Amino acid sequence: MISPETAHVAVRRVASLGTFVAALEMLSQHRRFGKDDLLGPQWDAFRTKAAARHPRLARVLKSKAVPVAAYAMQAGASAATFLWPRNRAVQAVGGAALASMRGTQRRWSPLGGDGADEMQNVINVVLAATALIDDRDKGVDLAMRALALETTMAYVASGVVKAVSPVWLKGDAFAGIIRTRNYGDQRVYRIVARHPALSKAVSWGTIAAELGFPLVFVLPRPAARLYLAAMAGFHLGIGQFMGLNRFVLAFCATHPAVDYVLARRASAPSAGSARRKELP
């Protein structure tokens, strides 16, 4: 059975790798951090009254150095939590720092986050909060269960949104996405264009897989682990063909937590066996 510590270390390291890669991606575009660029600080545009009252502070916050320093700190905190995943102080401070940096980034940038950013933020908050629990084992157990629940809700919510979309229900969503320049792959689109049934199969299959994710908690463990592996493959496919690589690390970081919950369920004695043990 997977131990809580093993699951915890896996979650922390994969999640830390995700925030580290995200920071490096942004730092690689540091030339676009100018005050008038979309990736640059837009603090004065969103806080016009504060900028007018504090012009010197506004000039500092509009500096290119602000996002460079913030993303460098994100990379440093991610590296620390990756290298020392069992250190509770690093877990608490690092997780809180990463969550705070995400909140700070929202203050200066007009760009919204995506599902990967939000999942990473949830992981950081959960691991930072549970690191403060005196009983380490209880804290880790609570963290793993909370992340398993969050993952399940994220998949189901995504499935519900797709299930009420006419484009997804018609089965045209995958073809529409895979043909785009930003999130597509022309090689795959040419295949889908020749075989429209593939788009329907992928679109409907995605809805079914996401809505059906709670089944992992009632299926026999081998089948449940196969389901979990299929979802990991789903994210790898998204990373490969749509370029959303950070989704792989963000969502797959929570899979060890789900596997831990599955293992705990499998090892728990059934009510019938417990009663039999009590009989003389």
C-alpha positions in Angstrom: 0.0 0.0 0.0 1.3 3.5 -0.8 2.3 5.3 2.4 1.0 8.8 3.2 4.5 10.1 3.2 5.3 8.6 -0.2 2.1 10.1 -1.7 2.9 13.5 0.0 6.4 13.6 -1.4 5.2 12.7 -4.9 2.5 15.4 -4.8 4.9 18.1 -3.5 7.6 17.3 -6.0 5.4 17.1 -9.1 3.6 20.3 -8.1 6.9 22.1 -7.3 8.2 21.1 -10.7 5.1 22.6 -12.3 5.5 26.0 -10.6 9.2 25.9 -11.4 8.5 25.4 -15.1 5.9 28.1 -15.1 8.3 30.6 -13.6 11.0 29.7 -16.1 8.5 30.1 -18.9 7.7 33.6 -17.8 11.3 34.5 -17.2 12.2 33.4 -20.7 9.9 36.2 -21.9 11.4 38.9 -19.7 11.9 41.2 -22.7 8.1 41.6 -22.7 8.0 42.8 -19.1 8.1 46.5 -20.2 5.5 48.9 -18.8 3.5 49.1 -22.0 3.7 45.4 -22.8 0.8 42.9 -22.1 3.1 40.8 -19.8 4.4 43.9 -18.0 3.0 45.3 -14.8 -0.4 46.9 -15.3 -0.8 48.0 -11.7 -1.6 51.6 -12.5 -4.2 50.6 -15.0 -6.1 48.5 -12.4 -5.4 50.8 -9.4 -5.8 54.2 -10.9 -6.7 56.0 -7.7 -3.8 54.4 -5.7 -1.4 55.2 -8.5 -2.5 58.8 -8.5 -2.1 59.1 -4.7 1.3 57.3 -4.7 3.1 58.1 -8.0 6.5 57.1 -6.8 5.2 53.7 -5.7 3.4 53.4 -9.0 6.7 54.0 -10.9 8.4 51.3 -8.9 5.6 48.8 -9.4 5.6 49.4 -13.1 9.2 48.6 -13.3 10.4 45.5 -15.3 12.2 44.4 -12.2 9.0 43.6 -10.3 7.9 40.6 -12.4 11.5 39.5 -12.9 11.9 39.4 -9.1 8.5 37.8 -8.5 9.1 34.9 -11.0 12.6 34.4 -9.7 11.3 34.1 -6.2 8.7 31.6 -7.5 11.4 29.5 -9.1 13.5 29.6 -5.9 10.5 28.6 -3.6 9.6 25.8 -6.1 13.2 24.5 -6.1 13.2 24.5 -2.3 10.0 22.6 -1.9 11.2 20.1 -4.5 14.5 19.5 -2.8 13.1 19.3 0.8 9.6 17.9 0.4 9.6 16.4 3.9 10.7 19.5 5.7 7.5 20.9 7.3 8.9 24.5 7.6 9.8 24.5 4.0 6.4 23.0 3.1 4.5 25.7 5.1 6.6 28.7 4.1 7.2 27.6 0.5 3.6 26.7 -0.1 2.4 30.0 1.5 5.0 31.9 -0.5 3.9 30.3 -3.8 0.2 30.9 -3.1 1.0 34.6 -2.2 3.0 35.1 -5.3 0.2 33.8 -7.4 -2.1 36.4 -5.7 0.4 39.1 -6.3 0.8 38.3 -10.0 -3.0 38.7 -10.4 -2.6 42.3 -9.0 -0.4 43.5 -11.8 -1.3 41.4 -14.8 -4.5 41.7 -16.9 -4.0 38.1 -18.0 -6.2 35.6 -16.2 -4.9 32.3 -15.0 -5.9 28.9 -16.3 -6.9 25.6 -14.7 -3.3 24.6 -14.2 -2.6 27.8 -12.2 -5.7 27.4 -10.1 -4.9 23.7 -9.3 -1.3 24.6 -8.4 -2.6 27.3 -6.1 -5.0 24.8 -4.4 -2.1 22.4 -3.9 0.1 25.1 -2.3 -2.6 26.3 0.0 -3.5 22.8 1.2 0.0 21.6 1.8 1.0 24.9 3.5 -2.1 24.7 5.8 -1.8 21.1 6.7 1.9 21.5 7.5 0.8 23.5 10.6 -1.0 20.5 12.1 1.0 19.2 15.1 0.3 15.5 14.3 2.3 15.0 11.1 0.5 11.8 10.0 -2.9 13.4 10.5 -1.8 16.5 8.6 -0.5 14.5 5.6 -3.6 12.3 5.6 -5.9 15.3 5.6 -3.9 16.9 2.8 -4.1 13.8 0.6 -7.8 13.5 1.2 -8.4 17.2 0.5 -6.5 17.1 -2.8 -8.3 13.9 -3.9 -11.6 15.7 -3.3 -10.4 18.8 -5.1 -9.3 16.8 -8.1 -12.6 15.0 -8.3 -14.6 18.2 -8.1 -12.3 19.8 -10.8 -12.9 16.9 -13.2 -16.6 16.8 -12.6 -17.0 20.6 -12.9 -15.2 20.5 -16.2 -17.3 17.7 -17.4 -20.6 19.5 -16.4 -19.5 22.6 -18.3 -18.8 20.5 -21.4 -22.0 18.5 -21.0 -24.2 21.7 -21.3 -22.3 23.1 -24.3 -24.0 22.5 -27.6 -20.6 22.3 -29.4 -19.3 19.6 -27.1 -22.6 17.7 -27.3 -22.6 17.8 -31.0 -19.1 16.3 -30.9 -17.5 19.2 -32.8 -15.5 20.6 -30.0 -12.3 18.6 -30.4 -12.1 19.4 -34.1 -12.7 23.1 -33.5 -9.9 23.2 -30.8 -7.3 21.1 -32.6 -7.6 23.2 -35.8 -6.5 26.5 -34.0 -3.0 27.9 -34.1 -2.6 28.4 -30.4 -4.0 25.1 -29.1 -4.0 22.9 -32.1 -2.0 20.5 -34.1 -2.5 20.6 -37.9 -1.3 17.0 -38.3 -4.1 15.8 -35.9 -6.6 18.1 -37.5 -6.1 16.7 -41.0 -6.8 13.2 -39.6 -9.9 14.4 -37.8 -11.1 16.3 -40.9 -10.9 13.1 -42.8 -12.6 11.1 -40.1 -15.2 13.3 -38.3 -16.3 10.4 -36.1 -12.9 10.8 -34.3 -13.9 14.3 -33.1 -17.2 13.0 -31.8 -15.5 10.1 -30.0 -12.9 12.3 -28.3 -15.4 15.0 -27.4 -17.9 12.6 -25.9 -15.2 10.5 -24.4 -13.8 13.5 -22.6 -17.2 14.4 -21.1 -17.7 10.8 -20.0 -14.3 10.5 -18.5 -14.5 13.7 -16.5 -18.1 13.2 -15.3 -17.3 9.6 -14.4 -14.2 10.3 -12.4 -15.9 9.7 -9.0 -16.2 6.0 -10.1 -12.5 5.6 -9.1 -13.6 5.5 -5.5 -16.0 2.6 -6.0 -14.3 0.5 -8.7 -12.0 -2.4 -7.8 -8.6 -1.0 -7.1 -6.9 -2.4 -10.3 -9.7 -0.8 -12.4 -9.6 2.4 -10.5 -5.8 2.7 -11.0 -6.3 2.0 -14.7 -8.8 4.8 -14.8 -6.3 7.1 -13.0 -3.6 6.1 -15.5 -6.0 6.9 -18.4 -6.6 10.4 -17.0 -2.8 10.9 -16.8 -2.6 9.8 -20.5 -5.4 12.3 -21.2 -3.3 15.1 -19.8 -0.2 14.0 -21.6 -2.1 14.1 -24.8 -3.3 17.6 -24.1 0.3 18.6 -23.3 1.6 17.0 -26.5 -1.0 18.1 -29.0 -2.4 21.3 -27.5 0.8 22.7 -25.9 -0.7 22.9 -22.4 2.2 21.2 -20.8 1.7 22.7 -17.3 -1.7 20.9 -17.0 0.2 17.6 -17.0 2.2 18.6 -13.9 -0.7 20.4 -12.1 -3.3 17.7 -12.4 -1.0 14.7 -12.3 0.5 16.1 -9.1 -2.8 15.3 -7.4 -3.0 11.7 -8.7 -0.8 10.2 -5.9 -3.2 11.7 -3.4 -6.1 9.9 -5.2 -4.1 6.7 -5.3 -3.4 7.0 -1.5 -7.2 7.4 -0.8 -7.8 4.3 -3.0 -5.2 2.3 -1.1 -6.7 3.4 2.2 -10.1 2.3 1.1 -8.8 -1.1 -0.1 -7.0 -1.7 3.2 -9.9 -0.7 5.4 -11.8 -3.7 6.8 -15.4 -4.1 5.6 -18.2 -3.8 8.1 -19.0 -7.5 7.8 -15.4 -8.6 8.5 -15.2 -6.3 11.4 -18.3 -7.8 13.0 -17.0 -11.3 12.4 -13.8 -10.4 14.2 -15.8 -9.3 17.2 -17.7 -12.6 17.5 -16.3 -15.2 19.9 
